[in-house]
Amino acid sequence: MRRRPGIGGLQTAAAARVLKDQYRILGENVARLKTDLMKEQLATFRSQLEEFARKHKTAIRKNPNSMRCVLKLELASNTGFWAELFQIGDW
């Protein structure tokens, strides 16, 4: 943006700064809302996955491919929930 001399240039620069701050605040609010929504969706997904695992526990333990997926989840998780649910223990 080309600077204009005098009061007009100062007013334009001040307006640009105010607009930049407003966009920054708006961006922070949008990011916070998206983060909250993602946390809510992940919590819902986890509870549904846990319910599915409890309901189909015996079928999952019998199928080697399913157990491989559970073990991958266990390695990615730091809570130990899957090991406790499927009684696979520490290894």
C-alpha positions as CSV (number, residue, x, y, z in Angstrom):
1,M,0.0,0.0,0.0
2,R,1.4,3.4,-1.0
3,R,1.7,5.9,1.8
4,R,-0.1,9.2,1.4
5,P,1.3,12.3,2.9
6,G,-0.4,14.1,5.7
7,I,-3.4,13.3,7.9
8,G,-5.0,11.1,5.3
9,G,-2.1,8.8,5.2
10,L,-2.0,8.5,9.0
11,Q,-5.8,7.8,9.1
12,T,-5.4,5.1,6.4
13,A,-2.5,3.5,8.3
14,A,-4.5,3.5,11.6
15,A,-7.5,2.0,9.9
16,A,-5.4,-0.7,8.4
17,R,-4.0,-1.6,11.8
18,V,-7.4,-1.7,13.4
19,L,-8.7,-3.9,10.6
20,K,-5.7,-6.2,11.0
21,D,-6.3,-6.6,14.7
22,Q,-10.0,-7.3,14.1
23,Y,-9.1,-10.1,11.6
24,R,-6.6,-11.5,14.1
25,I,-9.2,-11.7,16.9
26,L,-11.7,-13.2,14.5
27,G,-9.2,-15.8,13.4
28,E,-8.4,-16.7,17.0
29,N,-12.1,-17.1,17.8
30,V,-12.7,-19.3,14.7
31,A,-9.7,-21.5,15.6
32,R,-10.9,-21.9,19.2
33,L,-14.4,-22.8,18.0
34,K,-13.0,-25.4,15.6
35,T,-10.8,-26.8,18.3
36,D,-13.7,-27.2,20.7
37,L,-15.8,-28.9,18.0
38,M,-13.0,-31.3,17.2
39,K,-12.5,-32.2,20.8
40,E,-16.3,-32.9,21.1
41,Q,-16.3,-35.0,18.0
42,L,-13.2,-37.0,19.2
43,A,-14.9,-37.6,22.6
44,T,-18.0,-38.9,20.8
45,F,-16.0,-41.1,18.5
46,R,-14.0,-42.6,21.4
47,S,-17.2,-43.4,23.4
48,Q,-18.8,-45.0,20.4
49,L,-15.6,-47.0,19.7
50,E,-15.4,-48.2,23.3
51,E,-19.1,-49.2,23.2
52,F,-18.5,-51.1,20.0
53,A,-15.4,-52.9,21.4
54,R,-17.3,-53.9,24.5
55,K,-20.3,-55.2,22.5
56,H,-18.1,-57.2,20.0
57,K,-15.3,-58.2,22.4
58,T,-15.4,-61.9,21.7
59,A,-15.6,-61.6,17.9
60,I,-12.7,-59.1,17.9
61,R,-10.5,-61.4,20.0
62,K,-11.2,-64.4,17.7
63,N,-10.3,-62.5,14.5
64,P,-6.5,-62.0,14.0
65,N,-7.0,-58.9,11.8
66,S,-9.2,-57.3,14.3
67,M,-6.7,-58.0,17.1
68,R,-3.9,-56.5,15.0
69,C,-6.0,-53.3,14.7
70,V,-6.6,-53.3,18.5
71,L,-2.9,-53.7,19.2
72,K,-2.2,-50.7,16.9
73,L,-4.7,-48.7,18.8
74,E,-3.1,-49.8,22.0
75,L,0.3,-48.7,20.8
76,A,-1.0,-45.3,19.7
77,S,-2.9,-44.9,23.0
78,N,-1.2,-43.9,26.2
79,T,-4.1,-44.9,28.5
80,G,-3.9,-48.7,28.3
81,F,-7.7,-48.9,27.8
82,W,-7.5,-51.5,25.0
83,A,-5.2,-53.8,26.9
84,E,-7.5,-53.7,29.9
85,L,-10.6,-54.3,27.8
86,F,-9.2,-57.2,25.8
87,Q,-7.0,-58.6,28.6
88,I,-3.9,-58.6,26.4
89,G,-1.6,-57.5,29.2
90,D,1.8,-55.9,28.9
91,W,4.4,-57.2,26.5
